[in-house]
Amino acid sequence: MTLPVSAARVRDDTTYRHGNRLRVGVLFVNLGTPQAPSGPALRRYLKEFLSDPRVVEIPKLIWWPILNLIILNTRPKKSAAKYASVWMREGSPLRVYSERQLDLCQSELVRRGLDVEIALAMRYGEPSIDETIQHLVAKGVDRLLVLPLYPQYSASTTATVFDRVFESLATLRNPPALRTIRHFHDHPSYISALASRVRAHWAAHGRGDLLLMSFHGVPRRSLLKGDPYHCECYKTARLLAAELGLPQDKWRVSFQSRFGPAEWLKPYTAEQFEQLPAQGVKKLDVVCPGFVSDCLETLEEISMEGREDFLAAGGEDFQAIACLNDSSEAGVMLADLVQQELAGWPTAGETAEQQADRMVGRDRAFELGAER
């Protein structure tokens, strides 16, 4: 009999032992980042990112020469310079803040009495989803919650994380039970955390004439094919405006990071920066509710390029509001999401009695001939 192809890829599980303590795990996944702000590092990162068919929905025969002969020979050097302008002492802002958020969430869960194993992976780059899942399984995780750090669902972000998680689990002989968080664009804790961030900025810097909520863009065809991202962005914006008590004429939605000649979701953020001063908006506040951590798209594209464009168009004051980053609100929000989604799974930690029962079960297994 011929085995299925998938069976040939299954890895042996050498970590299981009778009597092992089984745990609940949480896997945070963010987009990813190059290892360094250098041309070679950017080329590796961009190749993996832009080779994902969920990210670029162009037939491979057409896209491969464009990517490998043009983009990867021109864009890495330019992107490296941009990354260098925002690079932190500890590394890429996205990875640094994601790691801090993990620690904040872990501390908050411990404070609430939840005992879970948490790890961070990147969809592109390191640490990879595959190696991080293996690490969690080696720690005894037999129930796994996956939380992509994207508030709004999109096929090009959340779905590709799920793809990679499913592929990794398919190679395990003894995969953990799985739960996933699809989105949290309208979760009360997320909206509350965003509002707290905006209010704190206003208290320190004053309030502008308009709050522009800039989300990462996607090609318009994604909306036409049924992707709910556009609707979820607008719902986040509406809920945040309501939480802040803003009338309709004091906030707008726009979409940034357009790439290529195709039409993307509109209005474009870059065009708003150029047009708003002529419409009487001289003092502009910008918040990016599609990002839980500051990254290249918020720090360089908005805070640097956006500021320059707005002031050049006649604006007088430009305020970029920081993402949740390592704020206490970020830790509470993530802990709320995790605690809600882990309902029914054993997260209270192991009592002495439970440990004793586990040891009895191990000894009985050995008596029956199980390998030690």
C-alpha positions, 0 to 999 in steps of 0.5 A, spaced: 500 500 500 502 506 498 502 511 503 499 518 502 504 524 501 502 527 507 504 521 511 511 521 509 512 528 511 510 526 518 516 528 524 517 523 529 515 525 536 520 524 541 518 529 546 512 525 549 513 521 555 508 518 560 507 522 566 509 529 562 505 535 564 500 537 559 499 544 558 495 550 554 499 554 549 498 561 546 502 562 539 502 570 538 504 571 530 506 577 527 507 579 520 515 579 520 521 583 519 528 582 516 534 580 521 537 587 519 537 593 516 541 591 510 540 589 503 541 582 503 537 581 509 531 585 506 532 581 500 531 574 503 525 577 507 522 580 501 523 574 497 519 570 502 513 575 503 512 577 496 512 569 494 506 568 498 500 567 493 496 570 499 499 576 499 500 577 491 494 574 487 498 574 481 499 568 477 506 565 478 508 565 471 507 572 471 509 574 478 516 570 478 520 574 473 517 581 476 519 579 483 526 576 482 528 580 476 526 587 478 523 588 485 528 583 488 534 587 484 531 594 486 527 594 492 532 591 498 537 597 498 531 602 498 527 598 504 534 597 508 535 605 508 528 606 511 528 600 516 535 603 518 531 610 519 527 606 525 531 601 527 531 600 535 537 598 539 534 592 540 532 590 533 526 591 529 521 595 532 515 590 530 519 585 533 521 589 539 514 591 541 511 584 539 516 581 544 514 586 550 507 585 548 508 578 550 511 579 556 506 584 558 500 579 556 504 573 560 504 577 566 497 579 566 495 572 565 499 570 571 496 576 575 489 573 573 491 566 575 492 563 568 498 558 567 499 558 560 505 557 555 506 563 550 510 564 545 511 569 539 512 567 531 513 571 525 509 569 519 515 571 515 522 571 517 524 568 524 522 566 529 518 561 524 511 559 526 514 551 524 520 552 529 515 555 535 510 550 534 515 545 535 518 549 541 511 549 544 510 541 543 516 540 546 514 544 552 508 539 553 503 543 550 497 539 547 492 545 546 494 551 542 490 557 541 493 561 535 492 569 535 495 573 529 496 580 531 492 583 526 485 586 529 482 586 522 481 579 518 484 579 511 486 573 507 493 576 506 494 577 513 490 572 518 489 567 513 496 566 511 498 565 518 492 560 519 495 556 512 502 556 515 500 553 522 495 548 519 501 546 514 506 545 521 501 541 525 500 537 519 507 534 520 506 532 527 505 525 529 501 528 535 499 535 534 495 539 539 488 541 539 487 547 536 483 554 537 484 560 533 482 568 533 480 570 527 480 578 528 478 582 534 477 589 530 471 590 534 473 587 541 471 592 547 478 591 550 481 593 543 477 599 542 478 601 549 485 600 549 486 605 542 481 610 545 486 610 551 492 611 547 489 617 543 486 620 549 493 620 552 496 623 546 491 629 546 492 630 553 500 631 552 500 634 545 493 637 544 487 635 539 488 637 532 482 639 527 481 632 525 483 625 527 485 621 520 485 613 521 490 610 517 489 602 515 494 598 511 491 598 504 489 592 500 488 591 492 480 593 491 479 586 488 480 583 495 474 587 497 470 585 490 472 577 492 469 577 498 474 579 503 471 583 509 477 587 511 474 593 508 468 593 512 472 591 519 476 597 518 470 601 518 467 598 524 473 599 528 474 606 526 466 607 527 467 604 534 473 608 536 470 615 534 464 613 538 468 611 544 472 618 543 465 622 542 467 624 535 462 627 531 462 625 523 466 631 521 472 630 526 474 623 523 476 620 517 478 613 514 484 612 509 488 606 507 496 607 506 502 602 503 499 602 496 504 598 492 504 597 484 499 599 479 493 596 481 487 600 484 487 599 492 482 601 497 481 608 497 481 614 499 489 613 499 492 616 506 498 619 501 493 623 498 489 625 504 496 628 506 496 633 500 489 635 500 487 636 507 490 643 508 487 646 502 480 643 506 482 647 512 485 642 516 491 645 518 492 641 525 492 633 523 492 627 528 494 620 525 492 614 528 493 607 525 488 602 528 490 596 524 497 595 527 498 593 534 505 595 534 509 601 531 513 598 525 516 601 518 509 603 515 507 607 521 514 610 523 517 611 517 511 612 512 506 616 516 511 619 522 516 621 517 514 621 510 507 623 512 509 629 516 513 631 510 508 631 505 502 634 510 507 640 512 509 641 504 502 641 502 500 647 507 499 644 514 501 647 520 502 641 525 502 633 524 501 629 530 502 621 529 499 617 535 503 611 537 500 604 536 499 600 543 506 598 543 508 596 550 503 600 554 499 597 559 493 597 555 496 592 550 497 587 555 490 587 558 487 587 551 491 581 549 490 578 556 482 579 555 482 576 548 486 570 550 482 569 557 476 569 553 478 564 547 481 559 552 474 558 556 473 551 558 481 549 557 485 547 563 489 554 565 489 554 573 495 550 574 497 544 577 495 542 584 499 537 588 493 532 588 493 533 580 501 532 580 500 526 584 495 523 580 499 524 574 505 520 577 500 514 579 498 514 572 505 514 569 507 508 574 501 504 572 503 505 564 510 503 566 508 497 570 504 495 563 510 495 559 510 502 557 517 505 555 521 509 560 
